[in-house]
Amino acid sequence: MAFLSGLQGKALYRAASACCGAAFMLYGWDAGVLGGIQSTPQFREAIGNPTGAFIIPIIASVYNLAAGVMSLCVTLFGMQLGRKRTILLGDLFICIGAVLQASTYSVGQIIAGRIVCGFGIGCIASAVPTYMAEMSLEASERGPEVSYQLALLITGVALAYWVDLGFVQGLGAHPWLWRIPLAMQSCFAIFSAGLLFFLPDTPRWYYARGRNAEGDETLARLYALPVEHEHVQLVRAEVMASLQEENDTADKFNFWLLFWDNSELQFGRRLRTSFLILWAQQFLGINMLVYFSTQIFSNLGYDAHLSGILAGVLNTVFAIASYPPIWLIERIGRRALMFWGAIACGVCMLVYVILTTLPASKASAATNWAAVVFIILYEVVFAIGWLGTCWVYGPEIAPLKYRHIAGGLGAAGEWFSTWVMVFGGGTGINAVGAKIFIWPLLNCVVAAAYVWFCCPESMGKTLEDMDILFALPAARERMEANATGIHDRRASLADSIGEKRQNSGVTRREKVGGMKV
C-alpha cells in the first residue's frame, strides 16, 4: 500500500472521499440493518425470546443514545486525536460491535454490540464531514463532496433493507442467516480504515496543532504543487491568518457562549447553529417515516407483504433522491435549499395528515394511495433540501480550532433528536395514529423560520471566510481589509493554474509517481 502514501492532487482527494464514503455507507447500513431482522422468530429465539414490551425498542434505540454520547465525547478529545484518527477509532468500534452482534445469544450481548457500534458511528458522524470539508481544494468542492457522503449514507440504509429482505427469505432452512448482515458491517469499516490509515490528516488540523511542516506537505500534496509554490503559500497564509485571528480575539470559547454569545467572531452562535440545524433536521419527521414506514402502510390497510414492498420502495426512492443535491447545492445555495425544503416538507406532511384523518365515509383506496404518494414525495423533498445540506453547513461555518466541537455537537443533535422523534413518534403512532404527524408539520414551519432569520448563506466562501461572515461589524471591517490582498492574489493564481492545466490537457488528472491517474 506504499503507493497510497505518494498520492497527490485529485487522486489523494478521491482516496479520502472513498474511505469517508465507505464510513458513511456503513453509517447508513448500521442504521437500517437491524430493522429487517429484529422481528423475525429466528432472531428472537437466538436472544432468548424476550417478552418485555420495551426490550426490542431498547435494542434498536440504544444505538442512537450511544452515538449521541460519543458525539459529545468527541468535542472533548477530537482536536487532540485529529479528524483521521477519530474516524479510525470509529471503524475499530464498528468491527468490535459487529462481532458482538453477529455472535450474540443473549439480549445483553446484542445490547452491548449495539452500544459499541453506536460509539463507532458517533466518531464517524462527528469527523467525516469535517475531514472532507477541510480536505477540499476549493469552496465549490465542499458542498458536493459532503452531499455525496450523505447520499452514500442513505444508499447504505436502502441496501441494508434489501439485503435483510433477501436473507430473511432463507431463515426457514438456515435460521442463522440473520447473523450475516450484522457481520457485514465490519466489511465497510475494514475498507475505510485500511485506506485511511495511509492517508494524511487535514492540513488545517496540522496547522491548528502547530505541526506546520506536515500541514505544508499535505497542502502541497492536495494541490500537486511544490511546497514553495506561491499558490500553496497563499492558502497557507490564509489558514494561518484565520487561526491567528481566532487566537488573538479577546473572547475565548466557553460553555455559556452557546447560550449568550457576545464574542467578536460569534463562536457560540456558530457552534449553536451546528447543533440546532441537525436537531431541526430530525424534527422535520424523516425518521418517523423511515423507522415506522411498514407500520404506517399497514395502518393504511395494506397487508404485511405489500407494506414491506412499499417500505422498500420508499427507502430506494429516498436513496435515489439524495444524489441531485450533489449538483444543486453549489447552484442554489444552502439557505435556499433548507428554507424551501422545510416549506415543501410541511406542505407534503399537511396533505398526508388530511388524507389519513378523513372520516371513514370519505376515505377510500384512492385517498390511501394519495397518502402513499405524499409520503414518498416528502422524502424526495427532504433528501434534496435537508439530507446533506445541514451536514455541510454545520462544520463549514465553525471556527477552525473549534470545528471538532461543531462536528460533535452536530452529530449529537442528530442522534438525540432522532431518539426523541423515534420514541415519541412510535408512541404517538400507536396512541393517536396519523395525527402525530402534526408535530413534525409544525416543526417544518419553525425550521423554515430559523433558517430564514439565523442562517446566512455560506455558498462560495472559503472556510477561512466564515470568520468574516459571522464577525461583528468592527471585527468584520478589520478582517476584510487584511484578507483582500490574499484573496485577490489566490484567485488570480487559481485561474492561472487552471488555464495551464486545461492547455496541457490535465484538467482533472494529477501526476503521481511519474504516472497520470
C-alpha positions as CSV (number, residue, x, y, z in Angstrom):
1,M,0.0,0.0,0.0
2,A,3.0,2.2,-0.3
3,F,1.6,3.9,-3.4
4,L,-1.1,5.5,-1.2
5,S,1.5,7.4,0.7
6,G,2.5,9.1,-2.6
7,L,-0.9,10.1,-3.9
8,Q,-1.3,13.8,-4.9
9,G,-3.9,16.2,-6.2
10,K,-7.2,14.8,-7.2
11,A,-6.0,11.2,-6.7
12,L,-5.4,12.0,-3.0
13,Y,-8.7,13.8,-2.7
14,R,-10.6,10.9,-4.3
15,A,-8.9,8.3,-2.0
16,A,-10.0,10.4,1.0
17,S,-13.5,10.6,-0.4
18,A,-13.6,6.8,-1.0
19,C,-12.7,5.9,2.6
20,C,-15.1,8.5,4.1
21,G,-17.8,7.3,1.7
22,A,-17.4,3.8,2.9
23,A,-17.6,5.0,6.5
24,F,-20.8,6.9,5.8
25,M,-22.3,4.0,3.8
26,L,-21.5,2.0,7.0
27,Y,-23.3,4.6,9.0
28,G,-26.4,4.0,6.8
29,W,-26.1,0.3,6.8
30,D,-25.8,0.2,10.6
31,A,-28.8,2.4,11.0
32,G,-31.0,0.2,8.9
33,V,-29.7,-3.4,9.2
34,L,-31.4,-4.3,12.5
35,G,-34.9,-3.2,11.3
36,G,-35.3,-6.0,8.8
37,I,-34.4,-8.8,11.2
38,Q,-35.4,-7.8,14.7
39,S,-39.0,-9.1,14.3
40,T,-38.1,-12.5,12.9
41,P,-38.7,-15.6,15.1
42,Q,-35.2,-16.8,14.5
43,F,-33.6,-13.7,15.8
44,R,-35.8,-13.5,18.8
45,E,-35.2,-17.2,19.6
46,A,-31.5,-16.7,19.4
47,I,-31.6,-13.9,22.1
48,G,-33.9,-15.9,24.4
49,N,-37.4,-14.8,23.2
50,P,-37.6,-11.6,25.3
51,T,-41.1,-10.9,26.4
52,G,-40.9,-7.3,27.8
53,A,-42.7,-4.7,25.7
54,F,-39.6,-2.4,25.6
55,I,-36.8,-4.9,25.0
56,I,-36.8,-4.7,21.2
57,P,-37.2,-0.9,21.2
58,I,-34.3,-0.7,23.6
59,I,-32.1,-2.9,21.4
60,A,-32.9,-0.7,18.4
61,S,-32.6,2.7,20.1
62,V,-29.7,2.2,22.5
63,Y,-27.5,2.6,19.4
64,N,-28.8,6.2,18.9
65,L,-28.1,7.1,22.5
66,A,-24.6,5.6,22.4
67,A,-23.9,7.5,19.2
68,G,-25.1,10.8,20.8
69,V,-23.0,10.3,23.9
70,M,-19.8,9.5,21.8
71,S,-20.5,12.6,19.7
72,L,-20.4,14.7,22.8
73,C,-17.2,13.0,23.9
74,V,-15.6,13.9,20.5
75,T,-16.0,17.6,21.5
76,L,-13.5,16.8,24.4
77,F,-10.9,14.8,22.6
78,G,-11.5,15.4,18.9
79,M,-8.9,18.2,18.5
80,Q,-6.2,16.2,20.2
81,L,-6.9,13.0,18.3
82,G,-7.5,14.6,14.9
83,R,-10.1,14.0,12.2
84,K,-8.3,11.0,10.7
85,R,-7.8,9.1,14.0
86,T,-11.3,9.8,15.2
87,I,-12.6,8.1,12.1
88,L,-10.2,5.2,12.6
89,L,-11.4,4.9,16.2
90,G,-15.0,4.7,14.9
91,D,-14.1,1.9,12.4
92,L,-12.4,0.0,15.3
93,F,-15.6,0.3,17.4
94,I,-17.7,-0.9,14.5
95,C,-15.6,-4.0,13.9
96,I,-15.9,-5.0,17.6
97,G,-19.6,-4.2,17.7
98,A,-20.2,-6.2,14.6
99,V,-18.6,-9.3,16.1
100,L,-20.6,-8.9,19.3
101,Q,-23.9,-8.6,17.4
102,A,-23.3,-11.3,14.8
103,S,-22.3,-13.8,17.5
104,T,-25.0,-12.9,20.0
105,Y,-27.0,-15.4,22.0
106,S,-28.5,-13.1,24.6
107,V,-30.2,-9.7,25.0
108,G,-27.3,-8.4,27.0
109,Q,-24.8,-9.2,24.3
110,I,-26.8,-7.7,21.4
111,I,-27.3,-4.5,23.5
112,A,-23.6,-4.4,24.2
113,G,-22.9,-4.8,20.5
114,R,-25.3,-2.0,19.6
115,I,-23.7,0.3,22.2
116,V,-20.2,-0.3,20.8
117,C,-21.4,0.2,17.2
118,G,-23.2,3.4,18.4
119,F,-19.8,4.6,19.8
120,G,-18.3,4.0,16.4
121,I,-20.9,5.8,14.5
122,G,-20.7,8.7,16.9
123,C,-17.0,9.1,16.0
124,I,-17.6,8.7,12.2
125,A,-20.6,11.1,12.1
126,S,-18.6,13.7,14.1
127,A,-15.4,13.6,12.0
128,V,-16.2,12.6,8.4
129,P,-17.9,15.9,7.3
130,T,-15.2,17.9,8.9
131,Y,-12.4,15.8,7.3
132,M,-13.8,16.1,3.8
133,A,-14.7,19.8,4.2
134,E,-11.1,20.6,5.3
135,M,-9.5,18.4,2.6
136,S,-11.4,20.3,-0.2
137,L,-9.3,22.3,-2.5
138,E,-11.8,25.0,-3.4
139,A,-15.0,26.3,-1.8
140,S,-17.1,24.9,-4.7
141,E,-16.0,21.3,-3.9
142,R,-17.1,21.3,-0.3
143,G,-20.9,21.1,-0.7
144,P,-21.0,18.5,-3.4
145,E,-18.5,16.3,-1.6
146,V,-20.3,16.2,1.7
147,S,-23.6,15.8,-0.1
148,Y,-22.1,12.8,-1.9
149,Q,-21.2,11.3,1.5
150,L,-24.8,11.7,2.7
151,A,-26.1,10.1,-0.5
152,L,-24.0,7.1,0.2
153,L,-25.4,7.0,3.8
154,I,-28.9,6.7,2.5
155,T,-27.8,4.2,-0.1
156,G,-26.5,2.2,2.8
157,V,-29.9,2.3,4.5
158,A,-31.7,1.1,1.4
159,L,-29.0,-1.6,0.7
160,A,-29.3,-2.9,4.2
161,Y,-33.1,-3.2,3.8
162,W,-33.0,-5.2,0.6
163,V,-30.1,-7.4,1.8
164,D,-32.1,-8.1,5.0
165,L,-35.1,-9.0,2.9
166,G,-33.1,-11.4,0.9
167,F,-31.5,-13.2,3.9
168,V,-34.8,-13.3,5.7
169,Q,-36.3,-15.5,2.9
170,G,-33.8,-18.2,3.8
171,L,-34.3,-18.3,7.6
172,G,-36.6,-21.3,7.4
173,A,-33.9,-23.5,6.1
174,H,-30.9,-21.7,7.7
175,P,-32.0,-20.0,10.9
176,W,-28.5,-18.4,11.4
177,L,-28.6,-16.3,8.2
178,W,-29.7,-13.2,10.1
179,R,-26.2,-13.0,11.5
180,I,-24.6,-12.3,8.1
181,P,-26.0,-8.8,7.6
182,L,-24.9,-7.9,11.1
183,A,-21.4,-9.2,10.4
184,M,-21.2,-7.3,7.1
185,Q,-20.9,-4.0,9.0
186,S,-17.3,-4.8,9.5
187,C,-16.6,-5.0,5.8
188,F,-17.3,-1.3,5.3
189,A,-15.2,-0.4,8.4
190,I,-12.2,-2.5,7.3
191,F,-12.2,-1.0,3.8
192,S,-12.5,2.5,5.3
193,A,-9.8,2.1,7.9
194,G,-7.4,0.1,5.6
195,L,-7.4,3.0,3.1
196,L,-7.5,5.9,5.6
197,F,-4.6,4.5,7.5
198,F,-2.2,5.5,4.7
199,L,-3.7,9.0,4.1
200,P,-2.8,12.2,6.0
201,D,-5.0,14.2,8.3
202,T,-6.2,17.6,7.1
203,P,-3.7,20.4,6.6
204,R,-5.9,22.7,8.7
205,W,-5.7,20.3,11.6
206,Y,-2.0,20.1,11.3
207,Y,-1.7,23.9,11.4
208,A,-4.1,24.2,14.3
209,R,-1.9,21.7,16.3
210,G,1.3,23.6,15.4
211,R,2.6,20.8,13.1
212,N,3.3,23.2,10.3
213,A,5.7,21.1,8.3
214,E,3.1,18.3,8.0
215,G,0.5,20.9,7.1
216,D,2.7,22.3,4.4
217,E,3.4,18.8,3.0
218,T,-0.3,17.8,3.0
219,L,-1.4,21.1,1.4
220,A,1.2,20.7,-1.3
221,R,0.1,17.2,-2.0
222,L,-3.5,18.2,-2.3
223,Y,-2.6,20.8,-4.9
224,A,0.1,18.6,-6.5
225,L,2.5,21.6,-6.3
226,P,5.8,22.2,-4.6
227,V,5.6,23.5,-1.0
228,E,7.3,26.7,-2.0
229,H,4.8,27.4,-4.8
230,E,3.1,30.8,-4.4
231,H,-0.4,29.3,-4.5
232,V,0.3,26.8,-1.7
233,Q,1.9,29.6,0.3
234,L,-1.1,31.9,-0.1
235,V,-3.5,29.2,1.0
236,R,-1.3,28.5,4.0
237,A,-1.2,32.2,4.8
238,E,-5.0,32.4,4.6
239,V,-5.4,29.5,7.0
240,M,-2.7,30.8,9.4
241,A,-4.3,34.3,9.4
242,S,-7.7,32.8,10.3
243,L,-6.1,30.9,13.1
244,Q,-4.2,34.0,14.4
245,E,-7.4,36.0,14.3
246,E,-9.2,33.3,16.3
247,N,-6.3,33.1,18.8
248,D,-6.0,36.9,19.1
249,T,-9.6,37.7,19.8
250,A,-10.2,38.7,23.4
251,D,-13.2,36.3,23.6
252,K,-12.4,32.6,24.2
253,F,-14.9,29.8,23.9
254,N,-16.7,28.7,27.0
255,F,-19.9,26.7,27.5
256,W,-22.0,29.8,28.3
257,L,-21.3,31.2,24.8
258,L,-23.7,28.6,23.4
259,F,-26.5,30.5,25.2
260,W,-25.3,34.1,25.4
261,D,-22.8,35.0,22.7
262,N,-21.1,38.4,22.7
263,S,-17.8,37.2,21.1
264,E,-16.4,39.2,18.2
265,L,-16.4,36.2,15.8
266,Q,-19.7,34.7,17.2
267,F,-18.1,31.5,18.3
268,G,-21.2,30.5,20.4
269,R,-23.7,31.3,17.7
270,R,-21.8,29.3,15.1
271,L,-21.5,26.2,17.3
272,R,-25.1,26.5,18.5
273,T,-26.2,26.6,14.8
274,S,-24.2,23.5,14.1
275,F,-26.2,21.7,16.8
276,L,-29.6,23.2,16.1
277,I,-29.5,22.7,12.3
278,L,-29.1,18.9,12.7
279,W,-31.6,18.8,15.6
280,A,-34.1,20.6,13.3
281,Q,-33.4,18.1,10.5
282,Q,-34.7,15.2,12.6
283,F,-37.6,17.2,14.0
284,L,-38.9,17.5,10.4
285,G,-40.1,13.9,10.9
286,I,-37.9,12.0,8.5
287,N,-37.0,9.1,10.8
288,M,-40.6,8.7,12.0
289,L,-41.3,7.8,8.4
290,V,-38.2,5.7,7.9
291,Y,-38.4,3.7,11.2
292,F,-42.2,3.1,11.1
293,S,-42.8,3.0,7.3
294,T,-44.1,-0.6,7.4
295,Q,-46.4,0.2,10.3
296,I,-47.6,3.4,8.5
297,F,-48.5,1.5,5.4
298,S,-50.2,-1.3,7.4
299,N,-52.3,1.4,9.1
300,L,-53.5,2.4,5.7
301,G,-55.0,-1.1,5.3
302,Y,-52.2,-2.8,3.2
303,D,-51.2,-6.4,4.1
304,A,-47.7,-7.2,5.6
305,H,-46.2,-8.2,2.2
306,L,-47.3,-5.1,0.4
307,S,-46.4,-2.9,3.3
308,G,-42.9,-4.4,3.2
309,I,-42.5,-3.8,-0.5
310,L,-43.8,-0.2,-0.2
311,A,-41.3,0.4,2.6
312,G,-38.5,-0.9,0.4
313,V,-39.7,1.4,-2.5
314,L,-39.8,4.3,-0.1
315,N,-36.2,3.7,1.1
316,T,-35.0,3.2,-2.5
317,V,-36.6,6.4,-3.8
318,F,-35.1,8.2,-0.8
319,A,-31.7,7.0,-1.8
320,I,-32.1,8.0,-5.4
321,A,-33.4,11.5,-4.4
322,S,-30.3,12.0,-2.2
323,Y,-28.0,12.4,-5.3
324,P,-29.3,15.6,-7.0
325,P,-28.1,17.8,-4.2
326,I,-24.5,17.0,-5.3
327,W,-25.1,19.2,-8.3
328,L,-27.7,21.6,-6.7
329,I,-26.0,22.7,-3.5
330,E,-23.4,25.0,-5.2
331,R,-26.0,26.4,-7.6
332,I,-29.0,27.1,-5.4
333,G,-27.2,27.5,-2.0
334,R,-27.5,26.0,1.4
335,R,-30.0,28.6,2.8
336,A,-32.5,28.4,-0.1
337,L,-32.4,24.6,-0.1
338,M,-33.2,24.3,3.6
339,F,-35.8,27.1,3.6
340,W,-37.8,26.0,0.7
341,G,-37.2,22.3,1.6
342,A,-38.8,22.9,5.0
343,I,-41.8,24.6,3.5
344,A,-42.3,21.9,0.9
345,C,-41.9,19.1,3.5
346,G,-44.5,20.9,5.6
347,V,-47.0,21.0,2.7
348,C,-46.5,17.3,2.0
349,M,-47.0,16.5,5.7
350,L,-50.1,18.7,5.8
351,V,-51.7,16.8,2.8
352,Y,-50.7,13.5,4.3
353,V,-52.4,14.3,7.7
354,I,-55.5,15.5,5.9
355,L,-55.8,12.4,3.7
356,T,-55.2,10.0,6.6
357,T,-57.6,11.6,9.1
358,L,-60.6,11.8,6.8
359,P,-63.9,10.4,8.2
360,A,-64.4,6.7,7.3
361,S,-67.2,7.8,4.9
362,K,-64.8,9.8,2.8
363,A,-61.7,7.6,3.0
364,S,-61.1,5.3,0.1
365,A,-58.4,3.3,-1.8
366,A,-57.7,6.4,-3.8
367,T,-57.1,8.6,-0.7
368,N,-54.8,5.9,0.8
369,W,-52.7,5.7,-2.4
370,A,-52.6,9.5,-2.5
371,A,-51.2,9.4,1.1
372,V,-48.6,7.0,0.0
373,V,-47.6,9.3,-2.9
374,F,-47.2,12.3,-0.5
375,I,-45.1,10.2,1.9
376,I,-42.7,9.4,-1.0
377,L,-42.8,13.0,-2.2
378,Y,-42.0,14.2,1.3
379,E,-38.9,12.0,1.4
380,V,-37.8,13.2,-2.1
381,V,-38.1,16.9,-1.0
382,F,-36.3,16.2,2.3
383,A,-33.5,14.4,0.5
384,I,-32.9,17.4,-1.8
385,G,-33.4,20.2,0.8
386,W,-32.2,18.8,4.1
387,L,-30.4,15.5,4.0
388,G,-26.9,16.7,3.1
389,T,-27.2,20.4,3.3
390,C,-27.2,20.8,7.1
391,W,-24.2,18.3,7.3
392,V,-22.3,20.7,5.0
393,Y,-23.5,23.9,6.8
394,G,-22.7,23.0,10.4
395,P,-19.0,22.1,10.1
396,E,-18.1,24.7,7.5
397,I,-19.4,27.7,9.5
398,A,-17.5,26.6,12.6
399,P,-14.2,28.3,13.7
400,L,-11.2,26.2,12.7
401,K,-9.9,25.5,16.3
402,Y,-13.5,24.6,17.4
403,R,-14.6,22.6,14.4
404,H,-14.3,19.3,16.3
405,I,-16.8,20.7,18.8
406,A,-19.1,21.7,16.0
407,G,-18.8,18.2,14.5
408,G,-19.5,16.6,17.8
409,L,-22.4,18.9,18.7
410,G,-24.0,18.5,15.3
411,A,-23.8,14.7,15.4
412,A,-25.2,14.8,19.0
413,G,-28.0,16.9,17.9
414,E,-28.8,14.4,15.1
415,W,-28.7,11.4,17.4
416,F,-30.6,12.8,20.4
417,S,-33.3,14.3,18.3
418,T,-33.6,11.0,16.4
419,W,-34.1,9.2,19.7
420,V,-36.8,11.8,20.7
421,M,-38.6,11.5,17.4
422,V,-38.4,7.7,17.1
423,F,-39.6,7.1,20.7
424,G,-42.1,9.9,20.8
425,G,-43.3,9.2,17.2
426,G,-43.6,5.5,17.8
427,T,-45.6,6.0,20.9
428,G,-47.7,8.6,19.2
429,I,-48.5,6.5,16.2
430,N,-49.8,3.7,18.5
431,A,-51.8,6.2,20.6
432,V,-53.3,8.7,18.1
433,G,-52.4,7.4,14.6
434,A,-51.6,9.8,11.8
435,K,-52.4,12.8,13.9
436,I,-49.0,12.5,15.5
437,F,-47.6,13.9,12.2
438,I,-49.0,17.3,13.1
439,W,-45.9,17.5,15.4
440,P,-43.3,17.4,12.6
441,L,-45.6,19.5,10.4
442,L,-45.3,22.4,13.0
443,N,-41.6,21.8,13.2
444,C,-41.3,22.3,9.5
445,V,-42.6,25.8,9.9
446,V,-40.3,26.5,12.8
447,A,-37.3,25.2,10.9
448,A,-38.1,27.4,7.9
449,A,-38.2,30.5,10.2
450,Y,-35.0,29.5,11.9
451,V,-33.1,29.2,8.6
452,W,-34.5,32.4,7.3
453,F,-33.6,34.5,10.3
454,C,-30.5,32.8,11.7
455,C,-28.6,31.1,8.9
456,P,-26.6,33.4,6.5
457,E,-25.6,31.9,3.1
458,S,-22.2,30.3,3.0
459,M,-22.1,29.1,-0.6
460,G,-18.9,30.0,-2.4
461,K,-17.0,31.1,0.7
462,T,-13.7,29.5,1.8
463,L,-13.6,28.0,5.3
464,E,-11.5,31.0,6.4
465,D,-14.2,33.4,5.1
466,M,-16.6,32.1,7.7
467,D,-15.0,34.2,10.4
468,I,-15.7,37.3,8.3
469,L,-19.3,36.2,7.5
470,F,-20.2,35.9,11.2
471,A,-18.0,38.6,12.7
472,L,-19.4,41.6,14.5
473,P,-19.2,44.8,12.3
474,A,-16.0,46.2,13.8
475,A,-14.1,42.9,13.5
476,R,-15.5,42.3,10.0
477,E,-14.1,45.5,8.7
478,R,-10.7,44.8,10.1
479,M,-10.6,41.2,8.8
480,E,-11.9,42.2,5.3
481,A,-9.1,44.7,5.0
482,N,-6.5,42.1,5.9
483,A,-7.9,39.4,3.7
484,T,-8.5,41.4,0.5
485,G,-4.9,41.1,-0.9
486,I,-4.6,37.4,-0.1
487,H,-8.0,36.6,-1.7
488,D,-7.2,38.5,-4.9
489,R,-3.8,37.0,-5.4
490,R,-5.1,33.5,-4.6
491,A,-7.9,33.8,-7.1
492,S,-5.5,35.1,-9.8
493,L,-3.2,32.2,-9.2
494,A,-6.0,29.6,-9.2
495,D,-7.2,30.9,-12.6
496,S,-3.6,30.8,-13.9
497,I,-3.1,27.2,-12.7
498,G,-6.5,26.2,-14.2
499,E,-5.6,27.6,-17.5
500,K,-2.2,25.9,-17.6
501,R,-3.8,22.5,-16.8
502,Q,-6.5,23.0,-19.4
503,N,-4.0,23.9,-22.0
504,S,-1.9,20.9,-21.1
505,G,-4.9,18.5,-21.2
506,V,-4.5,17.6,-17.5
507,T,-7.7,19.3,-16.2
508,R,-8.7,16.6,-13.7
509,R,-5.7,14.4,-13.5
510,E,-2.6,14.8,-11.4
511,K,0.9,13.3,-11.8
512,V,1.6,10.8,-9.1
513,G,4.9,8.9,-9.1
514,G,5.5,9.7,-12.7
515,M,2.2,8.4,-13.9
516,K,-1.1,10.1,-14.7
517,V,-4.0,8.9,-12.6
